[in-house]
């Protein structure tokens, strides 16, 4: 059995949410159905990163670390190209919809 730490990103706000679960698919469905108090106002969520661990304590320790400021910085460095591509995509949408009249 695996235990997962996961990072979700809100399609609405772009905010990140970090969590831990033994069933990643079921947990994502709960987030997207609004069954989690912390995330229901910002649904719909996408999984942008996850890690699998054989030991539950290892997964919980990693989740706790990623929720610290140092862990958040590490995560942003790990996903640097993903966040950069998002920024470029957002800028290109803005520049193509800008009125030039």
Secondary structure in CASP SS format (residue, H / E / C, confidence):
PFRMAT SS
TARGET T0000
AUTHOR 0000-0000-0000
METHOD secondary structure of the structure
MODEL  1
X C 1.00
X C 1.00
X E 1.00
X E 1.00
X E 1.00
X E 1.00
X E 1.00
X E 1.00
X E 1.00
X E 1.00
X C 1.00
X C 1.00
X C 1.00
X C 1.00
X C 1.00
X E 1.00
X E 1.00
X E 1.00
X E 1.00
X E 1.00
X E 1.00
X C 1.00
X C 1.00
X H 1.00
X H 1.00
X H 1.00
X H 1.00
X H 1.00
X H 1.00
X H 1.00
X H 1.00
X H 1.00
X C 1.00
X C 1.00
X C 1.00
X C 1.00
X C 1.00
X C 1.00
X C 1.00
X H 1.00
X H 1.00
X H 1.00
X C 1.00
X C 1.00
X E 1.00
X E 1.00
X E 1.00
X E 1.00
X E 1.00
X E 1.00
X E 1.00
X E 1.00
X E 1.00
X C 1.00
X C 1.00
X H 1.00
X H 1.00
X H 1.00
X H 1.00
X H 1.00
X H 1.00
X H 1.00
X H 1.00
X H 1.00
X H 1.00
X H 1.00
X C 1.00
X C 1.00
X H 1.00
X H 1.00
X H 1.00
X H 1.00
X H 1.00
X H 1.00
X H 1.00
X H 1.00
X H 1.00
X H 1.00
X C 1.00
X H 1.00
X H 1.00
X H 1.00
X H 1.00
X H 1.00
X H 1.00
X H 1.00
X H 1.00
X H 1.00
X H 1.00
X H 1.00
X H 1.00
X H 1.00
X H 1.00
X H 1.00
X H 1.00
X H 1.00
X H 1.00
X C 1.00
X C 1.00
X C 1.00
X C 1.00
END
